[in-house]
Amino acid sequence: MPESDPYAASSPADAPDPAALLATLVGFDTVSDRSNLPLIDWVEAYCLSHGAAVERVPDETGRKAALLVSLGPFETRPGYVLSGHSDVVPVEGQPWSSDPFTLREEGGRLYGRGTSDMKGFLAVCLALLPEMVAADLAIPLHLAISYDEEVGCLGVRPLIARMLERIPRPLGCFVGEPTGMEVVVGHKGKSAARLTFRGRASHSALAPQGVNAVEYAARFIEHVRLSAEALARDGARDALYDVPHTTGLSSVVQGGSALNIVPDTCSVSFEYRAIGADDAGALAASAIAYATDTLAPLMRAVDPACGVAVEPLIDYPGLDTDPEAPVVTLAKRLAGRNGHAKVSYGTEGGLFERLGGVPAVVIGPGSIARAHRADEYVTRAELDACAGFIRRLIATCRD
């Protein structure tokens, strides 16, 4: 941005420090298999203390909740959403240099689980909440905090449904995943499942009398591999992606018990990640149909008790926002950038677009290369750049 930009990263003397708020957020162990309610309780109280309107959207178990924080004339006018997730990935087995749930600062780097992905973005939004309240917004702003993003963007779905019941359809959504504040207009969709092949065991000396679950699983794996090769060879292309085509692979295989026993069980986990021109869900459904409609009847012909069980794992749509859309033009102006990009990892952006009809852009501090790894970090400079973006958004919504 220009040197004269009045909304650059400098903050009022009494403004909350994003790093201090980040330390609080990191201190909540919100790995996806655990409750996020302590964090939600704290954020809710913080937002209420500053005069924001807050609605909690709990899950069916009561162990987790999403939060919708609204400022400005949100009941009557459409505004913009700042979206982030509260959950983080596990730390077990990773060689951390310090406690991953205690923020450590060294050389301008803030280390801790979730600092890049994506509590750094949430900390900046919360630090600027008092400025949003004081701005007398003409266009409302919303902070959407979801749960279980890391295991399939689960918590944002009921949050979007409740949001559309409560407020006018937003003009756009900024998803704060780590992009180095680059404007990202697209990401791949993903569909994944686990198939369990149930065969019939026998002594290996009598192999023809058994139904070899591992071998049938291998045929399924080969089917996925061949389809992935066809997509890479002949499929649609999008040069903005680092891998410019749709991909498919089998990733986890478990089966068999002993060398001399025909295995009666084998499970295969597989996925497709699709560019905008393809449908990951349709590709996964086609592969599953091969297993259930072609392979399973062959297994049942030997023993009717055999077959294939299907367990869906993850399914979320891709994001493919028109680079000329107003929300993209606005994001570029606020970020001081002319270009845009696409990424292969997923976000809730596609769900805002698919379920809510809300165009989305992914933009946030930090780097995805640091996410999910030991000694994950975000820098103060990256938080400052994000703060400048949000301050300019506040000014836009005020003026």
Secondary structure, DSSP 4 states (H G I P E B T S, - for coil): --TT-TTSS---TTSPPHHHHHHHHHTS--BTTS--HHHHHHHHHHHHHTT-EEEEEE-TTSS-EEEEEEESSTTTS--EEEEEE--B---TT---SS-TTS-EEETTEEESTTIIIIIHHHHHHHHTHHHHHHT--SS-EEEEEES--TTTS-THHHHHHHHHHHSPPPSEEEE---BTT--EEEE-EEEEEEEEEE-B-EEGGGGGGSB-HHHHHHHHHHHHHHHHHHHHHHS---TTSSS-S-EEEEEEEEE-S-TTEE-SEEEEEEEEEE-TTS-HHHHHHHHHHIIIIIIHHHHHHH-TT-EEEEEEEEEE--EE--TTSHHHHHHHHHHT-S--EEESS--THHHHHHHH---EEE--SSBGGGTTSTT-EEEHHHHHHHHHHHHHHHHHHH-
